[in-house]
Amino acid sequence: MSETVAGAATGPDAPGSSTPRVLLVEDDDGDAFLVEELLAEVGEIPDLTRVSSIAEATGRLGHADCVLLDMNLPDSSGLDGLARLLEIADHPAVVVLTGDLDETRGRAAVAAGAEDYLIKGKVDGRLLTRAVQYAVERRRADRLTRQLHEARAQERENRRLGRGLLPTALLRDPTLTVTTRYQPGERRLLLGGDFYDAIETADGTLHVIIGDVSGHGPDEAAIGVSLRIAWRTLILAGMPAAHVLPILDQVLVTERHDTILFTTVAMVSVAPDRSHIDLYLAGHPPPLLIDGITPRPLPDHALGVPLGVRLGTTWPSIRVPLPADWALLLYTDGLVEARDHDGEVLWTDGLLDLLAHPLHTTGPTWDARPDDLLDALLAAVDRRAPLRGDDLAVALITHTPAEARHRAQWAYDPTPGASIRVRRDLLAFLDDRDIDDDTTDDALLVASELASNAVDHARTPFRVTATLDGRSLHLEVTDGSPAEPRLQVLDVHAPRGRGLQMVDTVATEWTVRHHDTGKTVAAEIAITTD
């Protein structure tokens, strides 16, 4: 975990930034002269200011790193003056000067909160200088420890609040996945004014909303949470989608603290058969539809005004047909209004360009890891347009038809680490489908060995295909070499040649098919059943 504590790296309190500034609180001219001479003797603390009372000292604490405090002053005596200084927020280090040969009062001062104490007449310049320097460092360390503790406590509270305030999608359809990212515009805030939610109702309709409350800060965050909860309540209560935004408009007008505050919203309702969506836009950028690996924006010709602009407004829907293999990317304008160092804004066209690259690089199996896609997209946005001050919310809805969930394909280059990537990808595929550990172990062994053969012998790019049929897992490794792998006689002392022996042992059967561009080695692994 990386943490930055405010005030820890700059300013007069930073290590080595300057010599300590000392405030001497002493009403006796002789004692004051002695302290000045002792510090001048060493010469490491030239910045010394003298006052004669606690009242004068309290007005100068902001310009001191250490206070040398006499315990008998015109307006205080004993520990009273020390107590008054320590009550002041963010006070500097305090070193007590006492004339008592009995050290009891000095120890009492340290117990009360002073960094150190010195006995007048028993101190030289070097000891006095060192006491001041050490006191300043101890005080600095105490501040940093406290700030670090507060930062960690705030982080723990933020996590607790996040779990309570950020929604959990309510889905039953196993072909649907919701992947989200949320980044408040102000670093110290947990939530900004952006919000999102996703609910599948009893009839199978999937409802998704994303919104952006104008402005920044805790008031806007509270409005965003209120609107999200109101939306969820309306959807769960069975309110028709066409009536939801007008009611949210009334909720916003009722709850907002500023009459000019408004909210943009994009809402989609996906039909139970997943054949089409109804899109509602209230001043919000249209979501992106990903058809396979091709992203495009949804139409915005029915774009309405934001919520809160005026009451009585209606927001018509747009019906958009969906392909068999689709995904929707909903986002707030914090994603597309980021600027580069030249002030250029990303906008939707730039977002499409950035999204197309990871989609085409990964290929049709990108939806097996939607988190990777969002991470790659946000990283690309930060590289191209790093200057962002607005809140950001992203919701990626992926739809994988039931038949597609049982098949996956990956492409690899013939590099030494390819087998590791094959195992990683296949493990994720099998884990996501709750395949038992024994079958998974056998599958990883077979896939790794076949991939190693492709790397070591074919030396061409290759692809791995995994297909589940309920009883078996079918693995295929296709490369660009016509050379057929041959099962060798087992020799336990040979350094190579045992890979196909293991495949032959673990797989129910394995075969080789030749084609114009190379060959495919296929293996079948029985799925363990209870």
Beta strands, then each sheet from edge to edge (+ up, - down):
strand 1: 22-25
strand 2: 48-51
strand 3: 66-70
strand 4: 72-73
strand 5: 76-77
strand 6: 93-98
strand 7: 116-119
strand 8: 176-183
strand 9: 194-200
strand 10: 206-213
strand 11: 263-270
strand 12: 276-282
strand 13: 288-291
strand 14: 294-297
strand 15: 318-321
strand 16: 326-331
strand 17: 392-399
strand 18: 407-412
strand 19: 462-468
strand 20: 472-479
strand 21: 509-515
strand 22: 518-526
sheet 1: 2+ 1+ 3+ 6+ 7+
sheet 2: 4+ 5-
sheet 3: 8+ 17- 16+ 13- 14+
sheet 4: 9+ 10- 11+ 12- 15+
sheet 5: 18+ 19- 20+ 22- 21+
end
